[in-house]
Amino acid sequence: MDKATALRLHEAMLLTRLTEERIVKLFRQGKTLGSVYRSLGQEATACGTALALGPDDVIGPLIRDLGAMLVRGATPAEVFLQYLGRATGPSGGRDHNNHFGSVARGIIAPTSMLGALIPVMAGVALSFRQKGERRVAMTWIGDGGSSTGAFYEGLNFAVVQKLPLILVGEANGYAFSTPPERQMAGRMSQRSQGAFTLTVDGNDAAAVYAAAAEARQHCLDGKGPVFLVCETFRMKGHAEHDNQRYVDPELLTQWAAKDPLPRFEAWLAQRGWTPEPGLAASLEAELEAAAEAALEAPWPDPASLTQGVFASSFSS
Ligand SMILES: Cc1ncc(C[n+]2csc(CCOP(=O)(O)OP(=O)(O)O)c2C)c(N)n1
């Protein structure tokens, strides 16, 4: 990874963390609609994978992959508007959190139905191959989500068809309150169904980026899909309303010591690469302005209730 890419990766991880922290404040003030889903501790996994893609590649993220969306050009302003359910947000108040896409930026909207995006993204990858385009599709799935039928159908199809699909496995310790050993036999990487499989320390941003770059090359070489398992940890409950009392505090202490952000800062420092001084403060100021603007943004007009519920046209 060159210096410019490394600094971009660091900034993306920091922006993800600070954006989510600002959303949590809005949540505690009772301003957000619904709960808030953090990716605390998983920023290296979301940002490191997405950053290894090319501009024409397409992603289908999940709730913990806000970082991947920010890497692809989604803005915190959009995310705030979305969490606040405002008319000027990407889905005009029809959905919340990071459930919005952008065809122009190569983002297929996250959905709640776990696993459902895998066959969709396999279809996106199939379209690239049919058109002879050198592009890859990337999507993510948690350990719990890898127990769905859609996971098996989608990955199997990609393997059999040798599609340029990177499926990132987020092995993050818990699915709601269920640890992996209560819902799967063996390790997540054993669910690869013949896909080329890489397992990486998901809290090591440089390693995640390198593995994702290797996965992309594998796909571009026509060798079929890659299952890239990132071993990480969900440092918060399922969402902000969940106090994760079922998690052994000792585990949290152990994983806090592997926090991907200071780890990557140490990695940068070893190379003499220093983030811009005052970066966090300037990002925080930008986020503050975006949050204030979102709080002033209009609510959807109740008369528009039935509009935009079913697709009448496909636009970016
Ligand atoms: C098909 C389906 N089943 C159940 C749910 C309800 N649900 C939402 S999140 C979740 C747990 C997800 O755990 P995991 O896939 O490990 O991801 P994590 O939340 O740990 O990132 C469940 C069961 C859902 N959204 N979709």
The ligand as an ORCA input file, in Angstrom:
! r2SCAN-3c Opt
* xyz 1 1
  C     -32.925    -13.437      6.917
  C     -32.877    -12.699      8.220
  N     -33.061    -13.369      9.366
  C     -33.045    -12.734     10.559
  C     -32.822    -11.375     10.591
  C     -32.805    -10.637     11.930
  N     -31.444    -10.223     12.245
  C     -30.992     -8.988     11.989
  S     -29.399     -8.778     12.410
  C     -29.286    -10.373     12.983
  C     -28.000    -10.887     13.525
  C     -26.922    -10.733     12.512
  O     -25.733    -11.299     12.979
  P     -24.487    -11.401     12.063
  O     -24.862    -11.869     10.690
  O     -23.466    -12.205     12.781
  O     -24.008     -9.904     11.857
  P     -23.573     -8.839     12.991
  O     -24.825     -8.202     13.474
  O     -22.843     -9.602     14.035
  O     -22.697     -7.869     12.273
  C     -30.495    -11.047     12.817
  C     -30.735    -12.439     13.198
  C     -32.647    -10.699      9.351
  N     -32.422     -9.372      9.314
  N     -32.652    -11.378      8.188
*
